[in-house]
Amino acid sequence: MSQTQWPNPLIEQRADPYIYRHFDGYYYFTASVPEYDRLEIRRSATLGGLSHAEPAVVWHKHQHGEMSALIWAPELHFIDKKWYLYFAGAHSPEIVDGLFQHRMFVLECADGNPLTGTWIEKGRIRTPLDTFSLDATHFFHQGRHYYVWAQNDPDIRGNSNLYLAEMATPWSLKTPPSMLSKPELPWETNGFWVNEGPAVLRHGQRLFITYSASATDTNYCIGLLWADINDDITDPRAWHKLPQPVFRTHWQNRQFGPGHNSFTLSENGEDVLVYHARSYTEITGDPLYDPNRHTRIKVFHWDEEGMPRFGEPPADHA
């Protein structure tokens, strides 16, 4: 299936999209819902079918406590024959010292079908800093499980930096976090100083991490880190940051603030970029509470040097 056969947007009012293609032949989709109050999963035998697949609500936010507000950016992972949902939540929607109050949590499901199975709260994933943290992802590399996330360090200017650590279990860390990137370049510091939403990709002899930067309006964009697959990826010196964003607002196509991406494969094995973007700039109030960050997908390619080329966000079309 070519990307021209996929509607753009693919799924309306779903931000921070994550699509996982499982060995059972299904595509699984989860994302932030506009109400920020629940976790949904939908699945389809085709990528395009996700657009009208019925979502199953597998978890609701608590009435009180640390998982009672602003449930953000879930990701569904299959680790050691069990399903895991990583997400961020807060005890209050209030902003304190310029930041929300999110921490990272995980659910576990041992059943075959995560839409109908029983989900168990495994609790908070703790890091050495008890600060604003979110947007966790998992990947398996060279026989080890790794966790990558965004977190605030009060001693470093900005909302969040990117960190990586090896995992002891799907709900705990084994090694001290390594900071891979912080917001420092002009395109990472528009509106807010932000590195967030990491996504991992392998190709050839390189490991890539994309991430989103700046405020969640037209400034939002995607940057890229890469490392050699044989290097020690817990060593920040192994990682290289590209000096310019690799995917950004396209005014002519009216695609604004593309970001918080993930990756999947099409039915034909093509590499697919999954992301959200708006089709207008006129936002009243905080962009975070504008519901129209829609899920979109597009095929991307690789250049002769083995680097990804994401191209431009295509215009809306049915």
C-alpha positions in Angstrom: 0.0 0.0 0.0 1.4 3.4 -0.9 1.0 6.4 1.4 -1.4 8.0 -1.1 -3.9 5.4 -0.1 -3.8 6.4 3.5 -6.1 9.3 4.5 -4.3 12.3 6.0 -5.1 12.6 8.9 -5.3 8.8 9.6 -7.0 9.3 13.0 -8.4 12.6 14.2 -7.8 14.0 17.6 -5.2 11.5 18.7 -1.8 13.1 19.7 1.5 11.4 20.6 0.6 8.4 18.3 2.3 5.0 18.7 1.8 2.1 16.3 3.2 -1.4 16.9 3.1 -4.2 14.4 2.9 -7.5 16.3 3.8 -11.0 15.1 0.1 -11.9 15.3 -0.4 -9.9 12.1 -2.2 -6.9 13.8 -1.3 -3.3 14.0 -1.8 -1.9 17.5 -2.4 1.8 18.1 -2.5 3.9 21.2 -2.2 7.7 21.7 -3.2 10.6 24.0 -6.9 11.3 24.0 -8.1 14.9 24.1 -9.6 14.4 27.6 -6.3 13.0 29.0 -8.3 10.7 31.2 -7.9 7.1 29.9 -5.8 4.7 27.9 -7.2 3.2 24.7 -5.9 0.5 22.3 -7.2 -0.3 18.9 -6.0 -2.8 16.4 -6.4 -3.7 12.7 -4.9 -6.1 10.2 -4.0 -3.2 8.1 -2.5 0.2 8.8 -5.3 2.0 7.0 -7.9 0.0 9.0 -6.7 1.7 12.2 -8.6 4.8 11.1 -12.0 3.2 11.8 -11.0 0.4 14.2 -13.0 0.4 17.5 -10.9 1.6 20.4 -11.0 -0.5 23.6 -10.6 1.5 26.9 -8.2 -0.6 29.0 -7.6 1.8 31.9 -9.1 5.0 33.4 -7.3 7.6 35.5 -7.6 7.5 39.2 -9.9 9.9 41.1 -7.1 11.0 43.3 -3.3 10.6 43.7 -0.4 10.5 41.3 -2.3 9.0 38.3 -5.3 11.2 38.5 -4.6 13.9 35.9 -3.3 14.6 32.4 -2.7 11.0 31.2 -0.2 11.5 28.4 1.6 9.7 25.6 1.0 5.9 26.1 3.1 3.4 24.3 2.3 -0.3 23.9 5.2 -2.7 24.0 5.5 -6.5 24.0 8.4 -7.6 26.3 9.2 -11.2 27.4 5.7 -12.5 26.3 3.7 -9.8 28.1 2.2 -6.5 27.1 3.2 -3.3 28.7 1.7 0.2 28.5 4.1 3.0 29.4 2.5 6.4 30.1 2.8 9.6 32.1 0.4 11.0 34.6 0.2 13.7 37.3 -1.6 14.2 40.6 -2.8 17.6 39.5 -3.2 19.6 36.3 -1.5 22.6 38.0 1.8 24.0 36.7 4.4 24.5 39.4 7.6 26.6 38.7 6.8 26.5 35.0 6.3 22.7 34.7 3.6 20.2 34.9 4.0 17.5 37.6 4.1 14.3 35.6 5.8 11.1 36.5 6.1 7.8 34.5 4.1 4.7 35.1 3.5 1.2 33.5 0.7 -1.3 33.3 1.2 -5.1 32.5 -1.1 -7.6 30.7 -0.2 -11.3 30.5 -3.1 -12.2 28.2 -2.8 -12.7 24.4 -5.1 -9.9 23.4 -4.3 -6.6 25.1 -7.7 -5.1 24.1 -9.6 -7.6 26.2 -7.0 -8.8 28.7 -6.5 -7.8 32.3 -4.2 -4.9 33.0 -2.3 -4.7 36.3 -0.7 -1.5 37.6 3.0 -2.1 38.1 3.5 1.4 39.5 5.8 4.2 38.9 9.2 3.9 37.1 11.6 5.6 39.4 14.7 7.5 38.3 17.3 9.2 40.5 15.6 12.6 40.0 12.1 13.0 41.4 11.1 15.6 38.8 8.8 16.1 35.8 9.3 13.1 33.5 7.3 11.6 30.6 7.4 10.1 27.1 9.1 6.8 27.9 9.8 4.2 25.2 11.5 0.8 25.3 13.8 -1.0 22.9 15.8 -4.2 22.8 19.4 -4.0 21.7 22.4 -6.4 21.8 20.6 -8.7 24.2 19.6 -5.9 26.7 16.4 -4.0 27.4 16.6 -0.2 27.4 14.4 2.7 28.4 14.5 6.2 26.9 12.6 9.1 28.3 12.4 12.9 28.8 13.0 14.5 32.2 13.7 17.8 33.9 16.9 18.4 35.7 16.6 21.5 37.8 20.3 22.3 37.2 19.9 22.4 33.4 17.9 25.1 31.7 14.7 23.8 30.0 11.7 21.6 30.5 13.2 18.3 29.7 16.3 16.4 28.4 16.6 12.9 27.0 17.9 10.1 29.1 18.7 6.4 28.5 19.2 3.5 30.9 19.3 -0.3 30.8 16.3 -1.9 32.4 16.3 -4.5 35.2 12.6 -5.3 34.6 10.0 -3.7 32.4 9.1 -1.5 35.4 12.6 -0.7 36.9 16.0 0.6 35.8 19.3 -1.3 36.1 21.8 1.4 35.3 22.2 5.1 36.1 20.6 7.3 33.5 22.8 8.8 30.8 21.8 12.2 29.4 21.9 11.9 25.6 20.6 15.3 24.6 19.4 18.6 26.1 17.7 21.6 24.4 20.4 23.9 23.2 20.1 24.7 19.5 17.8 27.5 18.3 15.2 25.2 16.9 15.0 23.2 20.2 14.3 26.3 22.2 11.4 28.1 20.5 8.7 28.9 23.0 10.0 26.3 25.5 13.4 24.6 25.8 12.3 21.0 25.2 13.7 17.6 24.1 10.9 15.0 24.4 9.0 12.2 22.7 11.9 9.9 21.8 11.5 7.1 19.3 14.1 4.4 18.4 14.9 3.1 14.9 17.6 0.7 13.7 19.1 0.7 10.1 22.3 -0.8 8.9 25.1 -0.2 11.4 23.3 2.7 13.2 20.9 3.2 16.0 18.7 6.3 15.7 16.6 8.2 18.2 14.2 10.9 16.9 12.8 13.4 19.4 10.6 16.4 19.5 11.7 19.9 20.4 10.3 23.4 21.2 6.7 24.5 22.1 3.8 22.4 20.8 2.6 25.0 18.3 4.1 25.7 14.9 7.6 25.5 16.4 7.3 21.8 17.3 9.6 19.7 15.1 11.6 16.5 15.1 15.4 16.2 15.6 17.7 13.2 15.3 20.4 11.5 17.3 22.5 8.5 16.0 25.1 6.1 17.3 27.0 3.2 15.9 25.3 -0.1 16.9 28.6 -1.5 18.2 29.3 1.5 20.5 28.4 1.6 24.2 25.0 3.4 23.8 24.9 4.3 27.6 27.9 6.6 26.9 26.6 10.0 25.8 29.8 10.4 23.7 28.5 7.6 21.4 25.6 9.8 20.3 25.7 12.4 17.5 23.0 15.1 17.1 22.1 16.5 13.7 22.4 20.3 13.7 19.0 20.9 12.0 15.5 19.3 12.5 14.6 16.4 10.2 10.9 17.1 10.1 9.1 20.4 10.7 6.2 22.7 9.9 5.3 23.0 6.2 3.3 26.2 5.6 2.4 25.5 2.0 0.9 22.1 2.9 -0.7 23.6 6.0 0.9 21.1 8.4 1.9 22.7 11.6 4.0 21.4 14.5 4.6 17.8 13.3 6.1 15.8 16.1 6.0 13.1 18.9 6.6 10.4 16.4 7.0 6.6 16.3 7.9 4.1 13.6 6.3 1.1 12.0 6.3 -0.9 8.8 3.7 -1.0 6.1 2.2 -4.3 4.9 4.8 -4.2 2.1 7.7 -3.7 4.5 8.1 0.1 3.8 9.4 2.2 6.7 6.6 4.4 8.0 6.8 7.6 10.1 3.9 8.0 12.5 3.4 11.5 13.9 0.8 14.1 14.9 0.3 17.6 13.4 -2.3 20.3 13.2 -3.7 21.8 9.9 -4.2 25.4 11.3 -2.3 27.9 13.4 -5.2 29.8 15.0 -5.1 28.4 18.6 -6.9 29.9 21.5 -5.1 29.5 24.8 -2.6 26.8 25.6 -1.9 24.7 22.5 -1.8 21.6 24.7 -5.6 21.8 25.2 -6.4 22.3 21.5 -7.7 18.8 20.6 -6.8 18.8 16.9 -3.4 17.3 16.8 -4.2 14.5 14.5 -2.4 11.2 13.9 -0.7 11.0 10.4 1.5 8.5 8.7 3.9 8.6 5.7 6.5 6.4 4.1 10.1 7.6 4.4 13.3 6.5 2.7 17.1 6.2 3.3 19.9 8.0 1.6 23.2 6.5 0.3 24.8 7.2 3.6 22.2 5.2 5.5 20.5 8.3 7.1 16.7 8.6 7.2 15.0 11.1 4.9 11.6 11.9 6.2 10.7 14.5 3.6 7.9 16.9 4.1 4.5 16.5 6.0 2.0 16.0 3.2 -1.2 18.1 3.0 -4.5 16.8 4.2 -6.3 14.6 1.8 -9.1 12.0 2.1 
